[in-house]
Amino acid sequence: MTIAKVFVESGENGPLSGKRRVQNVVEQLDVTRAAYRLFGAEDQVVHSVHDGGLEWRGNGMREFLREARGEK
């Protein structure tokens, strides 16, 4: 079985994360990792947090894509 890798990027001040901001995202990804853990794949969920708001920075994305393609 192939388990999809997941990359989530969050800004500490992102308005879409609710009142609790990035902490809400962290907790939801804990739930996601718990589900992935059932398949021994919790390391397939990657969360990159930056100090901004609602913006794309791509921190860690190149490494994530290399690993996803098996390039390490």
Residue pairs with C-beta under 8 A, 6 or more apart in sequence:
1 39
3 36
3 39
3 41
3 44
4 44
5 44
5 45
5 46
5 64
5 67
5 68
6 32
6 44
6 45
6 46
7 46
7 48
7 60
7 61
7 64
8 25
8 29
8 45
8 46
8 47
8 48
9 47
9 48
9 49
9 50
9 56
9 57
9 58
9 59
9 61
10 17
10 22
10 25
10 47
10 48
10 49
10 50
11 22
11 49
11 50
11 51
11 52
11 53
11 54
11 55
12 21
12 22
12 49
12 50
12 51
12 52
13 21
13 51
13 52
13 53
14 21
14 22
14 25
14 52
14 53
14 54
15 53
15 54
16 54
17 24
17 25
18 24
22 49
25 47
26 47
29 45
29 47
32 45
33 42
33 45
34 42
36 42
36 44
36 45
46 60
46 64
48 57
48 59
48 60
48 61
50 57
50 59
66 72
